[in-house]
């Protein structure tokens, strides 16, 4: 038996050496450090890597079913499909439990962990020092954490709203357009400010009315506020109302005026929605999540905008615009990306 085992070991060693030596006449060829065709390159490394034991988490105070939460979650679903990692959504409904929910996910080994909306992000900054190896992203938060494992993930809606305002001003027949937000908050007001600036660039004589619903989850109130704006003469309404925005769309449908959707393409929510100001949060989630899985992370803040390739509108809406307006919008996009048009100029 010992002789048999010895012979087998020798055979394995011989085969191993033969396998290492290559085939054909390659042994006589000079060394070539280039990557042969058909083999993996660094760019393909993520496809070959096994991330099945990695957990990526979203903690949100707004559950699935809300338009922005669903849009954000698409980025996680793409990560799961492309990278093979595990993804989890924690619907944080009780503010008193935010700290423990974040801590629990970190203890489970989730990284990165994303926090959505300010209250969750504030709790995340409090917990982050306890888990220096865990990476945390604060979605749409300008909190300056000053921590090596925390990054603010900003997809500024200003540019997409600017383009929407431009389109609205070029489309209105009454010279009156409206903007309706769910609450008077800095992040929401970025939509308003971009919309107004874009409209004024297109036509300084256009009037822009702004109002707030006061609730992100009340379509009935959204409809009431929209009716007031429409009765005031607005024939294009941009809604930034989350669930309440569905009521704005309903009012526009019933009154026969044009509506601009928000965040995701909303052309399927009502015949009034002819344009949507996109917020590429799902793309930002995918990009940053992939980076962390591959060992890349930068603390501080990362921004996604037109210049970095984020979309401002859906091609389906663009294709329905009159040809002359298509040309103007395409030129505007080029000018924004190149810096020729400063959307933030006062």
Secondary structure, DSSP 8 states (H G I E B T S, - for coil): -HHHHHHHHHHHHHHHHHHHT-STTGGGS----S--TTS--GGGHHHHS--TT-EEEEEESS-TTSHHHHHHHHHHHHHHHHH--EEEEEE---GGGHHHHHHHHHHTT--SEEEESHHHHHHHHHHHTT-TTS-EEEET-------TTEEEEEE-SHHHHHHHHHHHHHH-SSSEEEEEESS--HHHHHHHHHHHHHHHHH-TT-EEEEEE-S-SS-HHHHHHHHHHHHHTT-SEEEEE-GGGHHHHHHHHHHHT-EEEEEES--TTS-TTEEEEEE--HHHHHHHHHHHHHTT----EEEEE-GGGT--SS-HHHHHHS-HHHHHHHHHHHHHHHHTSS-TT--
